[in-house]
Amino acid sequence: MKQLNLFIITCLTMLVAACGPSTKQTGEQAGDHNELADSAMSLEPKYATGYSVKDSAGIRLVSVGRHDRFALVSTKETEVPEGYTKVKVPINSTICMTALQLSNFTVLDAHDVVKGITGTKNLFNKDIHARVKDGRIVKIGMEGNFDTEMVIAANPDVIFISPSKRGGYETIKETGVTLVPHLGYKELDPLGQAEWVKFVGMFIGKEHEACEVFAGIEKRYNDLKLSVQRLVFGDSTAKPKLPTVTSGEMHYGTWHAVGGKNYLAQIFRDAGAEYVINDEETSGENLEFEKMYELAANADYWRILNSYPGEFSYEALKASEPRNELFKAFKERQVIYCNMKQQPYYEITPVQPDVLLKDLVAIFHPELVEADYQPTFYRLLK
């Protein structure tokens, strides 16, 4: 009986330690809830390539990109290794620069930590709108034109940034607030992008919740991906004939084509379709119509994401570029569509790649989803 009890206790201990904060006490005060005792194994990214994590002597060391290093500590007095910027966690306030960053806070039920955002254009979340309206969240302006007075008014412990062409971060550096790069937008794997929720979780003291959220995303995504692979390949080793898909449309004389290395191209592949651009070297490029037509004229499906005012239609697609009617997907009414004025696409999909995958599987291989499945983002244009 003693052996059985010991086995049960050991299993429970391992389960608690697998993903989340440890509550182990060693004679110190029981109220020290800020002890950094999470397992680095659970927080170390499996898919994301933009950051890494390791624990050393009670300090969590987080590396972002090639140059940024942060030491997450529970007390300001803690000494940190040379070359690391000290951040006392959990932080109580921050500014989000992008919808992708905001999605991490939304899924972690952590809007209380967000004290500033760039703006509310195309933002759907009612709670964020309410917080902006009553002043709990301030608008700091857009990249390249930040309002430093509003940045200071937000009183952030750190500011999550996503470096881009417009920049403007040199200006807010003058406020003395620690800038933390959030590079989720650079991830080429859908699960890699979603995994940045664990990165945010480490800063706001929600490591356990972040691990649980991501574990659910990962399981749902990979389970459906495996179902697709079994359906498509079966027991055969021969390359199957897959439905083909293209993406994008003409804007200002050019067609921004998603490259074969882009995360969207990966979702297409995971959903059991062949993307018409097989180039694995680029994540995107601008092409002339003739070149895009050469690549995609006979694609079975055509994915379009835009912010069309009103109800988008095949007539509207033709009106925007008369030659669009030449595509096979147009002729056969196989356009996959999402309107960003009607759906919070960029606001929440970074943490819902499993939902995007299911929407696409429902189109490419409908036998793998429920008969009454209602898509969230993508559906065939009527």
C-alpha positions in Angstrom: 0.0 0.0 0.0 2.9 2.4 0.8 4.4 1.8 -2.6 1.0 2.5 -4.3 0.6 5.7 -2.4 4.2 6.8 -3.3 3.4 6.0 -7.0 0.2 8.2 -6.9 2.0 11.1 -5.2 4.9 10.9 -7.7 2.4 11.0 -10.7 0.5 13.9 -9.3 3.7 15.8 -8.7 4.9 15.3 -12.3 1.5 16.4 -13.6 1.5 19.7 -11.7 5.1 20.4 -12.7 4.6 19.6 -16.4 3.2 23.0 -17.3 2.7 25.7 -14.7 4.1 27.4 -11.6 5.5 25.3 -8.8 4.1 25.8 -5.3 7.0 24.0 -3.6 8.1 25.7 -0.4 11.5 25.3 1.3 11.1 27.0 4.7 10.6 30.4 3.1 7.3 32.3 3.5 4.4 30.5 1.9 3.1 33.8 0.4 5.9 34.1 -2.2 3.8 33.7 -5.3 6.4 35.3 -7.6 8.9 32.4 -7.4 10.1 31.6 -10.9 9.8 27.8 -10.6 8.2 26.8 -13.9 9.8 24.0 -15.9 11.8 25.5 -18.8 10.9 22.4 -20.7 7.2 23.4 -20.8 7.9 27.0 -21.7 10.7 26.4 -24.2 9.0 26.8 -27.7 8.5 23.7 -29.8 7.5 25.5 -33.0 8.4 29.2 -32.6 11.8 30.2 -33.7 11.9 33.8 -32.5 12.6 33.3 -28.8 14.1 30.8 -26.4 13.9 30.2 -22.6 16.1 28.8 -19.9 16.0 28.9 -16.2 19.2 29.6 -14.2 19.5 30.0 -10.5 15.9 31.1 -10.0 16.1 33.6 -12.9 14.3 33.0 -16.2 16.5 34.0 -19.1 14.6 34.9 -22.3 16.3 35.5 -25.6 14.4 37.2 -28.4 15.8 37.3 -31.9 19.5 37.7 -32.3 20.1 40.6 -30.0 17.6 41.1 -27.2 18.1 39.3 -23.8 15.8 39.6 -20.8 16.1 38.3 -17.3 12.7 37.8 -15.6 13.0 38.1 -11.9 10.7 38.2 -8.9 12.5 40.9 -7.0 14.3 44.0 -8.3 17.3 43.3 -6.1 18.1 40.1 -7.9 21.4 40.2 -9.8 21.2 39.2 -13.4 23.9 38.0 -15.9 25.7 40.6 -18.0 24.1 41.5 -21.2 20.5 40.9 -19.9 17.9 43.5 -19.3 16.2 42.9 -15.9 12.4 42.8 -15.9 10.5 42.3 -12.7 7.5 40.0 -13.3 4.7 39.7 -13.3 4.3 43.1 -15.0 1.2 45.0 -14.2 0.9 47.2 -17.3 2.0 47.2 -20.9 1.3 48.6 -24.3 0.4 46.4 -27.3 1.4 47.6 -30.8 -0.4 45.0 -32.9 -3.5 42.9 -33.1 -1.4 39.8 -33.0 0.0 40.9 -29.6 -3.4 41.8 -28.3 -4.7 38.3 -29.2 -2.3 36.8 -26.7 -3.8 39.0 -23.9 -7.3 38.2 -25.1 -6.9 34.5 -25.0 -5.3 34.7 -21.5 -8.1 36.9 -20.2 -5.5 39.6 -19.4 -6.9 42.8 -20.8 -6.4 44.4 -17.3 -2.6 44.4 -18.1 -3.1 46.3 -21.4 -3.0 50.0 -20.7 -2.3 51.3 -24.2 -2.8 50.3 -27.9 -2.1 52.0 -31.2 -5.7 52.4 -32.2 -9.2 50.8 -32.5 -9.7 50.8 -36.3 -11.1 47.4 -37.4 -11.1 46.3 -33.8 -14.1 44.1 -32.8 -13.4 43.3 -29.1 -16.1 44.9 -27.1 -14.1 44.8 -23.8 -11.2 46.7 -25.4 -13.6 49.3 -26.9 -15.1 49.8 -23.4 -11.7 50.2 -21.8 -10.7 52.8 -24.4 -13.9 54.6 -23.9 -13.6 54.9 -20.2 -9.9 55.7 -20.2 -8.5 52.4 -18.8 -6.7 52.0 -22.2 -5.2 55.0 -24.0 -4.4 55.2 -27.8 -0.8 56.1 -28.4 -0.9 56.6 -32.2 0.5 54.5 -35.0 4.1 53.4 -35.7 6.2 56.3 -37.0 3.9 58.8 -35.2 3.7 57.8 -31.6 2.3 60.2 -29.0 4.9 60.1 -26.3 2.5 61.9 -23.8 0.0 59.1 -24.2 2.8 56.5 -23.8 3.8 58.1 -20.5 0.1 58.3 -19.5 -0.2 54.5 -20.0 2.6 54.1 -17.4 3.7 50.8 -18.8 6.2 48.5 -17.1 7.3 47.3 -20.6 6.1 47.9 -24.1 5.8 45.0 -26.6 7.0 46.1 -30.0 6.9 44.6 -33.5 9.7 46.3 -35.4 8.6 47.3 -38.9 9.5 49.7 -41.7 7.8 52.7 -40.2 9.4 52.3 -36.8 9.3 55.2 -34.5 10.6 53.3 -31.5 13.6 55.5 -31.0 11.2 58.2 -29.8 9.5 56.0 -27.2 12.9 54.7 -26.0 13.4 58.2 -24.6 10.7 57.5 -22.0 13.0 54.9 -20.4 10.4 52.1 -20.7 11.8 48.7 -21.5 11.0 47.7 -25.1 10.3 43.9 -25.6 10.2 42.7 -29.2 7.3 40.4 -30.0 8.3 38.6 -33.2 5.2 36.4 -33.6 4.5 38.0 -37.0 7.8 36.6 -38.3 6.9 33.0 -37.6 6.4 30.8 -40.7 4.7 27.9 -38.8 1.0 28.5 -37.7 1.7 26.8 -34.4 4.9 28.8 -34.1 2.9 32.1 -34.3 0.4 30.8 -31.7 3.1 29.7 -29.4 4.0 33.3 -28.6 1.1 33.2 -26.1 3.6 31.4 -23.8 6.1 34.3 -24.3 3.5 36.8 -23.1 2.4 34.4 -20.3 5.9 34.6 -18.8 5.8 38.4 -18.5 2.3 38.6 -17.0 2.5 35.7 -14.6 0.2 33.4 -16.5 2.6 30.7 -17.5 0.3 27.9 -16.5 -2.7 29.3 -18.4 -0.5 30.0 -21.5 0.8 26.4 -21.5 -2.7 25.1 -21.2 -4.1 27.3 -23.9 -1.3 26.4 -26.3 -1.5 22.7 -25.5 -5.2 22.8 -26.6 -4.4 24.7 -29.8 -1.6 22.3 -30.6 -3.7 19.2 -30.0 -6.7 20.3 -32.1 -4.4 21.4 -34.9 -2.3 18.3 -35.1 -5.2 15.9 -34.6 -7.0 17.4 -37.6 -3.8 17.6 -39.6 -3.2 13.9 -39.0 -6.8 13.1 -40.1 -6.1 14.9 -43.3 -2.9 13.0 -43.9 -4.6 9.7 -43.3 -7.4 10.6 -45.7 -5.1 11.9 -48.4 -2.3 9.4 -48.2 -4.1 6.3 -46.8 -1.8 3.3 -47.0 -0.2 4.5 -50.2 3.3 6.0 -50.6 2.5 7.5 -54.0 2.0 11.2 -54.2 -1.8 11.9 -54.1 -3.6 14.3 -56.4 -4.6 17.2 -54.2 -6.9 20.2 -54.8 -4.9 23.2 -55.8 -5.3 26.7 -54.3 -4.1 30.2 -55.0 -4.3 33.3 -52.8 -4.6 37.1 -53.0 -5.8 39.6 -55.6 -4.7 42.7 -57.5 -4.1 45.9 -55.6 -2.7 49.1 -57.2 -1.3 47.2 -60.3 0.4 44.3 -58.5 -0.6 41.0 -56.8 1.0 40.4 -53.5 1.5 36.6 -53.6 2.0 34.6 -50.5 5.2 32.7 -50.9 5.6 29.0 -50.4 7.4 29.6 -47.1 4.6 31.7 -45.6 2.5 30.3 -42.6 -0.6 30.5 -44.8 1.0 28.2 -47.4 1.7 25.8 -44.5 -2.0 25.9 -43.4 -3.0 25.1 -47.0 -0.7 22.1 -47.0 -1.8 20.9 -43.6 -5.5 21.2 -44.8 -4.7 18.8 -47.7 -4.3 21.2 -50.6 -1.4 22.1 -52.9 -0.5 25.8 -53.0 0.3 26.9 -56.5 3.5 28.6 -55.5 5.9 25.9 -54.4 8.8 28.3 -53.9 10.2 27.5 -50.4 12.6 30.4 -50.3 10.2 33.4 -49.9 7.3 34.2 -47.6 5.8 36.7 -50.1 6.4 38.7 -53.3 4.7 41.1 -55.6 3.8 39.8 -59.1 2.3 41.2 -62.2 -1.1 39.9 -63.2 0.3 37.9 -66.1 2.7 36.0 -64.0 0.1 35.2 -61.3 -2.3 34.0 -64.0 0.4 31.8 -65.4 0.8 30.2 -62.0 -2.9 30.1 -60.9 -5.1 30.0 -63.9 -6.2 26.4 -63.3 -6.1 26.4 -59.5 -9.2 24.7 -58.1 -9.7 27.2 -55.3 -8.9 30.9 -54.8 -8.5 32.3 -51.3 -9.3 36.0 -50.8 -9.1 38.1 -47.6 -10.1 41.8 -47.8 -12.0 44.6 -46.2 -14.7 45.1 -48.9 -17.4 47.5 -47.8 -20.7 45.6 -47.9 -21.2 42.1 -49.3 -18.4 40.9 -51.5 -19.5 39.0 -54.6 -18.2 37.5 -57.9 -19.5 40.6 -59.6 -17.4 42.8 -57.2 -14.3 40.6 -57.9 -14.7 41.0 -61.6 -15.3 44.8 -61.3 -12.0 45.2 -59.4 -10.1 43.5 -62.2 -12.1 42.2 -65.3 -9.5 39.6 -66.0 -10.3 37.8 -62.8 -13.1 36.0 -64.6 -10.5 34.1 -66.5 -9.4 32.0 -63.5 -10.9 28.5 -63.2 -11.8 29.1 -59.5 -13.8 32.1 -60.6 -15.6 30.3 -63.3 -16.5 27.3 -61.1 -17.4 29.5 -58.1 -14.7 28.1 -55.8 -13.5 31.4 -54.2 -12.7 31.0 -50.5 -13.5 34.3 -48.8 -13.2 36.2 -45.5 -14.2 39.8 -45.0 -12.1 41.6 -42.3 -14.9 44.1 -41.8 -17.2 41.3 -40.7 -14.7 39.0 -38.9 -11.9 39.8 -36.3 -9.4 38.0 -38.5 -6.0 39.5 -37.4 -7.4 40.2 -34.0 -7.8 36.6 -32.9 -6.6 34.1 -35.6 -3.0 34.3 -34.4 -4.2 32.1 -31.5 -6.7 30.2 -33.6 -4.7 28.4 -36.3 -6.7 25.3 -35.5 -9.9 27.2 -36.4 -8.4 28.4 -39.7 -7.3 24.9 -40.5 -10.8 23.5 -39.8 -12.4 26.1 -42.0 -10.2 25.1 -44.9 -10.5 21.4 -44.3 -14.3 21.8 -44.4 -13.8 23.2 -48.0 -11.1 20.9 -49.3 -12.2 17.7 -47.5 -15.7 18.2 -46.1 -16.0 14.6 -45.1 -13.6 15.2 -42.2 -15.8 17.7 -40.4 -19.3 17.6 -39.0 -22.1 17.7 -41.5 -23.5 20.9 -39.8 -20.1 22.6 -39.3 -20.4 26.4 -39.5 -17.1 28.1 -40.5 -15.8 30.9 -38.4 -13.6 32.8 -40.9 -13.4 31.2 -44.4 -16.3 30.0 -46.5 -17.0 29.6 -50.2 -18.2 32.8 -51.7 -21.8 32.5 -53.0 
